[in-house]
Amino acid sequence: MTDSPLTPTDDPRRELAEFLRTRRTRLRPQDVGLEPGPRRRVAGLRREELALLAGVSSDYYQRMEQGRDVRPSEQVLDALARALNFTAEERRHLHSLAVAARTPARAARRYEPEEVPDTTARLLRTMPSPALVVGRFLDVLAWSPLAGTLLGEFTRLAVPERNLLALLLHPEADQTCPERAATVAELTAMLRAQVAADPGHPRAVELVGELAVHSDEFATLWARHDVEETTRGRMRVMHPLVGELNLDWDAYPLPGTPGPMMVVYTAAEGSPDAERLQLLASLPGAS
């Protein structure tokens, strides 16, 4: 597969360049206190405007966006982050990309498959709540009995197909996940943050390439370069047997750097959602 804006690349300078470009073009002059002027042809900030706001030369910034061998200091990165109104997550992502861009290229690594420790698998089998073990790139590696009941046919898929993003990008996913589009956007931003840490990982290259080919929605979201490091959230599911479930989820990292995480879903005590979850747990095969 040839590199394109939709596939991870081994050149972190290009990732840094694309990230800066997408963040710059999303801002309007008035967002940062500039007058757009009557004859403006572009909606986003110009390179020279951003350079002025950050206190760097236009030529220096242009070389950054071109993916040239520029090694910005921490101060320059912080200035760019302030000028671009970055969130804390975006700021960390920018610094991470810059560190990767400064690091000399290394020989190809050998990657071991992600595995679930025996003790974690044992814990999952005894958990009363729905819980998943999710790999770095959102592959579902293992699940508790109640999570298996909640996921249904998904658990019968071949191992390479058990991916949370692939699940929600399925044409029929809207029927079971009413807020599917927002969840897909969130998961894509989480995947982008993980891929940036190791863009040459074979699974990252394979997954992003496959999703981009089969889903225009994913391709559009991926090209936005949004990043998130979410560790908790809320999910609404429509289950064919018990109806609507509103569940909170929390992610807990497992040993290993980087490594899989355990995602546990719960419902507020005494709520209708807790009652429906208990009903789901009473069904055959849920425990």
C-alpha positions as CSV (number, residue, x, y, z in Angstrom):
1,M,0.0,0.0,0.0
2,T,1.4,3.4,-1.0
3,D,1.4,6.2,1.5
4,S,-1.5,8.7,1.3
5,P,-3.0,11.2,3.7
6,L,-5.3,8.4,4.8
7,T,-2.7,5.8,5.8
8,P,-0.1,6.0,8.5
9,T,3.4,6.8,7.4
10,D,6.9,6.0,8.8
11,D,7.8,9.7,8.2
12,P,6.7,11.5,11.4
13,R,7.6,14.9,9.8
14,R,4.8,14.4,7.4
15,E,2.4,13.6,10.2
16,L,3.5,16.7,12.0
17,A,3.0,18.8,8.8
18,E,-0.5,17.4,8.2
19,F,-1.5,17.9,11.8
20,L,-0.4,21.6,11.7
21,R,-2.1,22.2,8.4
22,T,-5.5,20.8,9.4
23,R,-5.4,22.8,12.7
24,R,-4.5,26.0,10.9
25,T,-7.2,25.8,8.2
26,R,-9.9,25.1,10.7
27,L,-9.4,28.5,12.4
28,R,-10.8,31.8,11.0
29,P,-9.0,35.1,11.4
30,Q,-11.7,36.4,13.7
31,D,-11.1,33.4,16.0
32,V,-7.7,34.7,16.9
33,G,-8.4,38.4,16.8
34,L,-7.5,39.2,13.2
35,E,-9.6,41.1,10.7
36,P,-10.4,38.9,7.7
37,G,-10.4,41.7,5.1
38,P,-12.8,42.2,2.2
39,R,-10.8,40.3,-0.5
40,R,-9.9,37.2,1.4
41,R,-10.0,34.0,-0.7
42,V,-9.3,31.4,2.0
43,A,-11.5,30.7,5.1
44,G,-8.8,29.5,7.4
45,L,-5.7,31.2,8.7
46,R,-2.9,31.8,6.2
47,R,0.6,30.4,7.1
48,E,2.0,33.9,7.5
49,E,-0.7,34.9,9.9
50,L,-0.1,31.9,12.1
51,A,3.6,32.5,12.0
52,L,3.1,36.1,13.1
53,L,0.8,35.0,16.0
54,A,3.3,32.4,17.1
55,G,6.3,34.7,16.8
56,V,8.2,32.6,14.2
57,S,9.3,33.5,10.6
58,S,6.9,32.6,7.8
59,D,9.7,30.7,6.1
60,Y,10.4,28.6,9.2
61,Y,6.7,27.7,9.6
62,Q,6.3,27.0,5.9
63,R,9.1,24.5,6.1
64,M,7.3,22.8,9.0
65,E,4.1,22.4,7.0
66,Q,6.2,21.1,4.1
67,G,7.6,18.3,6.3
68,R,11.1,19.6,5.9
69,D,13.9,18.7,8.4
70,V,12.9,21.4,10.9
71,R,13.4,20.7,14.6
72,P,11.3,23.2,16.6
73,S,12.1,23.9,20.2
74,E,9.7,23.3,23.1
75,Q,9.1,27.1,23.2
76,V,8.2,27.2,19.5
77,L,5.8,24.3,19.9
78,D,4.1,25.9,22.8
79,A,3.8,29.2,20.9
80,L,2.2,27.4,18.0
81,A,-0.2,25.6,20.4
82,R,-1.3,28.9,21.9
83,A,-1.7,30.5,18.5
84,L,-3.8,27.6,17.3
85,N,-6.0,27.5,20.5
86,F,-5.0,23.9,21.2
87,T,-6.6,21.7,23.8
88,A,-4.4,20.0,26.3
89,E,-4.7,16.8,24.2
90,E,-3.8,18.5,21.0
91,R,-0.8,20.2,22.7
92,R,0.5,16.8,23.9
93,H,-0.1,15.3,20.5
94,L,1.9,18.1,18.9
95,H,4.8,17.6,21.2
96,S,4.7,13.8,20.6
97,L,4.8,14.3,16.9
98,A,7.7,16.7,17.2
99,V,9.7,14.3,19.3
100,A,9.1,11.5,16.8
101,A,10.2,13.9,14.0
102,R,13.5,14.6,15.8
103,T,14.2,10.9,16.5
104,P,16.6,9.2,14.0
105,A,15.0,6.5,12.0
106,R,15.4,3.0,13.5
107,A,15.6,-0.4,12.0
108,A,12.3,-2.2,11.5
109,R,10.9,-3.5,14.8
110,R,9.4,-6.9,15.5
111,Y,6.0,-6.6,17.0
112,E,4.6,-9.2,19.3
113,P,0.8,-9.9,19.1
114,E,-1.3,-8.3,21.8
115,E,-2.3,-10.8,24.4
116,V,-4.6,-10.9,27.4
117,P,-2.9,-12.1,30.6
118,D,-4.3,-15.3,32.1
119,T,-5.2,-13.4,35.3
120,T,-7.2,-10.8,33.3
121,A,-9.0,-13.5,31.4
122,R,-9.9,-15.1,34.7
123,L,-11.2,-11.8,36.1
124,L,-13.3,-11.2,33.0
125,R,-15.0,-14.6,33.4
126,T,-16.1,-13.6,37.0
127,M,-17.2,-10.0,36.3
128,P,-20.9,-9.2,36.6
129,S,-20.6,-6.1,34.4
130,P,-20.0,-5.9,30.7
131,A,-16.3,-5.5,30.2
132,L,-14.0,-5.6,27.2
133,V,-10.2,-5.8,26.8
134,V,-9.3,-3.5,23.9
135,G,-6.0,-3.3,22.2
136,R,-4.0,-0.2,21.2
137,F,-5.9,0.1,17.9
138,L,-9.4,-0.7,19.3
139,D,-9.3,-4.4,18.5
140,V,-11.5,-6.3,21.0
141,L,-9.2,-9.0,22.5
142,A,-11.6,-10.5,25.2
143,W,-14.9,-9.8,26.9
144,S,-16.9,-10.8,30.0
145,P,-19.9,-13.0,29.6
146,L,-22.4,-10.1,29.9
147,A,-20.4,-8.1,27.3
148,G,-20.7,-11.1,25.0
149,T,-24.5,-11.1,25.3
150,L,-24.5,-7.3,24.7
151,L,-22.3,-7.6,21.6
152,G,-24.1,-10.6,20.1
153,E,-22.9,-11.7,16.7
154,F,-19.8,-9.5,17.0
155,T,-18.2,-12.1,19.2
156,R,-18.5,-14.7,16.4
157,L,-16.4,-12.7,13.9
158,A,-12.9,-13.7,12.8
159,V,-10.2,-12.2,15.1
160,P,-9.0,-9.5,12.6
161,E,-12.6,-8.3,12.2
162,R,-13.3,-7.7,15.9
163,N,-12.6,-4.0,16.0
164,L,-14.8,-1.4,17.7
165,L,-14.5,1.1,14.9
166,A,-15.2,-1.5,12.2
167,L,-18.3,-2.5,14.3
168,L,-19.7,1.0,14.4
169,L,-18.9,1.7,10.8
170,H,-21.1,-1.2,9.7
171,P,-24.2,0.0,7.7
172,E,-26.6,-1.4,10.3
173,A,-24.9,0.0,13.4
174,D,-27.3,2.9,13.7
175,Q,-30.0,0.5,14.7
176,T,-28.2,-0.6,17.9
177,C,-26.2,2.6,18.6
178,P,-28.3,5.7,18.1
179,E,-25.3,8.0,18.7
180,R,-23.1,6.1,16.4
181,A,-21.8,9.0,14.4
182,A,-20.5,10.8,17.5
183,T,-19.0,7.6,18.8
184,V,-17.3,6.9,15.5
185,A,-15.8,10.4,15.6
186,E,-14.6,9.9,19.1
187,L,-13.0,6.5,18.4
188,T,-11.3,7.8,15.3
189,A,-9.7,10.6,17.3
190,M,-8.6,8.0,19.9
191,L,-7.2,5.8,17.2
192,R,-5.3,8.8,15.6
193,A,-3.6,9.5,19.0
194,Q,-2.5,5.8,19.3
195,V,-1.3,5.6,15.7
196,A,0.8,8.8,16.1
197,A,2.8,7.0,18.8
198,D,3.8,4.2,16.4
199,P,2.8,5.0,12.8
200,G,4.8,2.1,11.3
201,H,3.0,-0.6,13.3
202,P,1.7,-3.2,10.9
203,R,-1.7,-3.4,12.5
204,A,-2.1,0.4,12.4
205,V,-1.2,0.5,8.7
206,E,-3.5,-2.4,7.9
207,L,-6.5,-1.2,9.9
208,V,-6.4,2.4,8.8
209,G,-6.0,1.4,5.2
210,E,-8.9,-1.0,5.3
211,L,-11.3,1.4,7.1
212,A,-10.4,4.2,4.7
213,V,-11.1,2.0,1.7
214,H,-14.4,0.7,2.9
215,S,-15.8,3.8,4.7
216,D,-16.0,7.4,3.3
217,E,-17.1,8.5,6.8
218,F,-13.9,7.2,8.4
219,A,-11.7,8.6,5.6
220,T,-13.2,12.1,6.1
221,L,-12.8,11.9,9.9
222,W,-9.2,10.5,9.6
223,A,-8.2,13.4,7.3
224,R,-9.3,15.9,10.0
225,H,-6.4,14.8,12.3
226,D,-8.5,15.2,15.5
227,V,-7.1,13.6,18.6
228,E,-8.6,12.5,21.9
229,E,-7.3,10.6,24.9
230,T,-10.6,9.8,26.4
231,T,-10.7,7.3,29.4
232,R,-14.4,7.6,30.3
233,G,-17.7,8.3,28.6
234,R,-21.3,7.3,28.0
235,M,-22.9,5.0,25.5
236,R,-26.5,4.4,24.5
237,V,-27.4,1.0,23.1
238,M,-30.6,-0.4,21.7
239,H,-30.7,-4.1,22.5
240,P,-33.3,-6.2,20.7
241,L,-34.3,-8.1,23.9
242,V,-34.2,-5.5,26.7
243,G,-34.5,-2.2,24.9
244,E,-32.5,1.0,25.5
245,L,-29.5,0.9,27.7
246,N,-27.6,4.1,28.9
247,L,-24.2,2.9,30.2
248,D,-21.2,4.7,31.5
249,W,-17.8,3.4,30.6
250,D,-14.4,3.7,32.1
251,A,-11.1,2.5,30.7
252,Y,-8.3,1.0,32.9
253,P,-4.8,0.4,31.5
254,L,-3.5,-3.1,31.8
255,P,0.3,-3.8,32.4
256,G,2.4,-3.0,29.4
257,T,3.7,0.2,27.8
258,P,1.8,0.7,25.7
259,G,-0.7,-2.1,26.3
260,P,-4.3,-3.1,26.1
261,M,-7.0,-1.5,28.4
262,M,-10.0,-2.9,30.1
263,V,-13.3,-1.0,29.4
264,V,-16.0,-1.6,32.0
265,Y,-19.6,-0.5,31.4
266,T,-21.9,0.3,34.3
267,A,-25.4,1.7,34.9
268,A,-26.5,4.0,37.7
269,E,-27.7,2.0,40.7
270,G,-31.5,1.8,40.9
271,S,-32.0,3.2,37.4
272,P,-34.1,1.6,34.7
273,D,-30.9,1.0,32.8
274,A,-29.6,-1.0,35.8
275,E,-32.8,-3.1,35.8
276,R,-32.5,-3.8,32.1
277,L,-28.9,-4.7,32.5
278,Q,-29.8,-7.1,35.2
279,L,-32.5,-8.6,33.0
280,L,-29.9,-9.0,30.2
281,A,-27.7,-10.8,32.7
282,S,-30.4,-13.3,33.5
283,L,-30.7,-14.4,29.9
284,P,-29.1,-17.8,28.9
285,G,-25.4,-17.4,28.1
286,A,-24.9,-14.2,29.9
287,S,-23.3,-15.8,33.0
